[in-house]
Amino acid sequence: MPDLPSSTAQGFMHVPVLAEPLMQTLAAELSEQRQSGVFIDATLGGGGHSGLLLDRYPQLRLLGLDHDETARLAAAERLEHHGDRVTIVATNFADYTPPHPVALVLADLGVSSPQLDVAQRGFSFRLDGPLDMRMDQVGGGETAAELIARLDESDLADLIYAYGEERLSRRIARRIKADLDASGAYAGTAALAYAVAGCYPPKARRGRIHPATRTFQALRVAVNDELAVLDRLLQQAPDWLQPDGLLAIISFHSLEDRRVKTAFLSDDRLQRVTRKPLRADESEQQLNPRSRSAKLRIARRRPPEPSSEA
């Protein structure tokens, strides 16, 4: 592993969302036997949730997955004092199969604050940068700018509506396509945010939620194929679990939460632990505004059905 600047972990540091509800529920639901097993953090990020779990359960061991190199380096530094209890794997969770069943699978589907706050990543509508939005910049793939240039106005509008649930999608798509330069390129994130905001009535531009939020969400979801990746996780993760193992998923918008809720209700391998999603309380929302939209759902892997003998 390359040497890390001392600021790497601090630069990626963020407060893990819904940490207290998660830890309280696991304290009640994670059996004593499972507390000495292995857990998978499928979205390792800076290692915030994993660090709390490793501190709380000294016998637990971590398999941390992330395809973002910056996140992996920061997590490795943050979790270094846990030694060989930590294994970090460079992969997207949709492409992973664990070597053996585990006690817990955790996935935090949100974009971390450090990713949002680095202008060059292209996620932020508050900081000017290139329209990139790829979680994995090393592995290549289409950027948000390339996606905008490739789609015609109608398809772009459909995408913004489907993935952002944006009611002004037609107007926004028309404005975006009109703003492309002669080569088909877009100026950057600040220009896009300004264009989207201009599609709203003046009074609607000053709300708590930035007018560009849904459009940026839609582009990010499309660039990273996030919903298909989530569907694969929901299909695969129950088979990663030991009997009575737990699956905990934190989602941040309704497109994700509906999929998680449906899977937990319809999958015969799972039994819901949380009947309703756990939400951030007022104090957490004040400390971390990005927690306002977070929802935590937890399910348990059912034991296998006993085989019937003739």
Summary of the structure (lengths in Angstrom):
residues: 310
radius of gyration: 20.5
end to end distance: 56.8
largest distance: 74.3
contacts: 965
relative contact order: 0.14
helix: 47%
strand: 14%
